[in-house]
């Protein structure tokens, strides 16, 4: 029998018991944690990133390159944003006129998605 994501979803939706659902949720949380940890480990100086879900929301989806990573109670990055993202920052009052590639510090590494 070939197990696919679709067959697993169908089983969970129609046949799984409460105990099976609880175990599935536990395994899914563990897997998500491993993926986040692996993604965070990939965030190093020189890596291209896109920002995941962030507040303020205009930051979500901005792209650039990691310029620096530091530990300040948690891993934080300084990102040099590309021209398109710098224009978004400028439109929101976060980058000065005339700057084509703006830096922001204090971005949580957990919000950085490698590209």
C-alpha positions, 0 to 999 in steps of 0.5 A: 500500500502506498501511503500519501499525504492525501490518504493520511488526511483522509484517515485523520478526517474520517477514521482516527480516534481521539488518541490517534489524533492526539498522537498525530498532533504531538508528532506534528508539533515535534516535526514543526519544531525540527523544521524551525530549528533547521531553518534557523540554523541555515540563517547565517551571514550572506544568506538570502531571506524572506521575512515570514509573518511579522508585525508590522504586517508590511514587513511580511514577505520583504526580501534581502540578505543577512548581514549579521547574526547575534545572540541577545537573549535570542538570535537576531539578524541584521538584514540588508533589504533589496531595492524593492523591499527598501521601497516598501520600507520607505513608503512606511517611513522606515527607510530614508529617501535616496537609500536603495538598500536599507538595513534593519537590525533586531529581526528575529531569526525565527522570522527569516525564511532562507531563499 
